[in-house]
Each structure stands twice: as C-alpha cells, then as structure tokens.
C-alpha cells in the first residue's frame, strides 16, 4: 500500500509496518523542512545585533527601532498557535510553502524599506510567515519518521533551533561590520527560494492527512472556524508579547500602557483556555495537556527556551559592554555550545533509539547538567578570559545536546497520529513563550540586581573610604607621570574608579541572572522522572 514521501506500507499478519521505497528518502524531507526554520530563527537573532545600525539607517532613535523586534515577535506569537488549524485549512504543504513565500518576500521588503513605518509593516508580514514554519516542520518530522527513528530526526531539529540563535550574532556582526544592515534581510532570499524548490519537489502531505483536513470543514463544505477562540488567542498573545518585549523599556507596572497589556493578556488568555476546553474543534487543543507525558514535556519546552534565549541574550551583552568585545567576537563565544550540540545530539538520538537509556533518565541528567552550567556561569568575573566563557557555553551545550531529543520523543510518546498536528502547535507555543519570558526575565533581573548591588557596594565604599582615596591618589599619580596635569589626572582617575565600580555592579547583576536560571532549572529537573515509561516499537509506522 503506497503512502507518503515515497514510502510504502506493508501489512503482514494484521501488523502494519513501513518500508522505504525508491522514492524520497525521509532525511531529504527532514533537511528540506529544516532549512526554512533555521533561516527564520537565524534572522531573529541577526536583527537583534543589527538593530542600532537599522535605527541609524532609518534616521530613528534606538527606542523607536525596538518596535522592529516587537512587531515581529507579536505577529509570530499570534500565528504560531493557529498553525495546526491553518495547515488543515490549506493543506500542510501548501501552508508551509505559503509561509516560506511570505517570509521571503517580506525579507525583501525589509531590506528595501526606506522608512520605519514600512519596515514595521514588513516585519509584521515576516512574523506571520515565520510563525508557521517551526510547528509545521515538527509535525512533518513526526509524520515522516516512525517512532523508532524519530529521535534522529529530532536531533536535526535540535541542531537547527539551538544553533541558529547562536550563529545569528556572529553572522549579524560580520554583515554589519563589513557590508550594510540591509543584507541581514537580503540573505534570506536565496535560502527561501531554495526551501521553496525543495519543498515543492520532495514534501507531500500524507494520504491520511486528507482525512484530518476534512475536520476543518462541515459536511456542507464550509469552514469550521473557531472565531471566538482565534480572536481571544490572537489578542491575548499580542498583548502578552508586547508586555514582555516592552516591559523593561517602559518601566513595567509603572506604565499605564504595560498595565493595560497585562489586563488584556490575562483576560483574553484565561477566557481562551476555558473556551477552547469546551469547543468541539478548538484552534488550540488544551485537552492534550491532560496527557501526563505531553504536559510535563511542555513544561520543559518552556524551561529549555528560558535558559537558551536568556543566556544567548546575556552573554553578548556582558562581553560587549564589560569586556569590550566586538559583536562578532561575542558571537564566537556562543559557537562552542552550538558545536557541541551538533556533534552530540545524534549521540543522544542513538541512546534513545537503541534503548540504551530510558528517555526520562537521559532528559533528567541532561537538564541537571544544563542547570549546573548556569551555576558555573554565575562564578565568572571580570578577569575571565575567552576560553573560560567558551568552555561554560560548551557545558551548557553538552546538557542541551542530550535534552531536546528525549524531550521531544516523550512529548509524542502517547499521542494518537491524528493529534500530532495540534501537538506540534502547542509544543512550539510553549517553546516560543519560554524564549520571550526568558529574555524579559534576564533583562529585568539584571536591571533590578544592578540597582541592588550598586546600593550595597556604595554602602561599603563611601567617599571617605581610605581604600578608595588611596586608589584615586595612586591613579592620579600614575596619570601625571604620563603627561596629564594634576587637575586632569584627578578627574580622569575619579572617572576610572567610577567605571570600575559600575563594571563590578553589572557583572554581579549578570551573575545573579545565571544563578537564578540555574536554580530554577535544577529545581524542575526531577519532574522529568514523573513521565510514564513507554515502549518504542521498531516496527511501528509513522504517525499517519
């Protein structure tokens, strides 16, 4: 019996198993759908690095330019949870290709945008296109590979979603230093065209997905539109994303605007959950969270993104502001972590597929190791060199390399084939919000702890401090010996001591962020042991 992607189903003794024919190799499909997802995640981190250059190029202040990031994230957050429903309406392949087309064309518009308003419109379109890529890719991988082979496919997916944010600052720094910020968007065009060609050539909707698509319409052929659910989720997600992205800039709850966003987000999202739980065909099926393995997995999808995006945001900030690194140099510190994941994620897949280690034990050990890596970060100081920063990132990568593969396998372990599509939207929903919460948490905590340490250090180092006065006097004498007048030397010495004081305050605040994330990670790690055991059937067919 012929099935999708050039595979065939053979039935023997009432048992169905999959055999790959001379058609398309499943790995070709996996690589095809990973290209666009990698492009989308890479572009997000590139835009962060290039933002000051974009602001200057458009003649706007940096605060105004931050809306370039916010509009993209809002559009992305709105579309992402609805991707399962949209793929049923348009067909998974058609929807995926539509997302790639929209992302590619809007990237062209971003690169040619002459003004900020046009740039913001282009970024909204880009966010709409990018929002559907990761969930659909995950659903395609689940349906393309049988349960016994999914771990390997998820290893590839892990490399993409972890490596892209790490590589982005390096690529973004190199482009902005050597070319023009507009090329940060233009580079998406050839990648998008390649993705379109390969998707059209190699990807097919599974035959049984046609049955699932029928659920999106009534017997009369009309669309089953959960209009109330869509509206509540869209408005609530948009408000929450604005809240998280703009909160620190607008002084959080000292701002009427931010308080309004909080009220709107809570009202809409709580109402949406209640509504969706009672809807026959919900746009987001929260009932899936009634499955223990799936629910616990989503807690870790959220936690994974909190740690990954918080650290990916903090490390370049620390290295550029306190160590004087260029953007590209700071990005290179993230490289070892991505390299470790690329090398070891396939090893994690083998451990799961061969049954050498139960997925829940491997996940527990991996997340514990990732938590330890954050505690290692928290002991670094202003004298730490590149090698130690890179080693710390490699430790974090070692944990994540063995974490995401068993996590994803556990997430889909007890779901029916017809639930895979909706499950992929929900897992990416939690992963996306984990990233947003992680960035907001890190930036806010760093600011608050900076104020705390400034007050505490100031109490212990008053202007009358003998040590402080001796330090200023010795620096003044040193500067006088190198040609400065006594007055200028005294002023410069005082300024130098002030900068050293502020640097110590900032590094302590940043280390507190790493410590908090490490403790949170280690506290939640034992939750992995509460997932139910399951058996991976090597002869089982893919999801559909």
Order of alpha helices (4+ residues) and beta strands (2+ residues): beta-beta-alpha-alpha-alpha-alpha-alpha-alpha-alpha-alpha-alpha-alpha-alpha-alpha-alpha-alpha-alpha-alpha-alpha-alpha-alpha-alpha
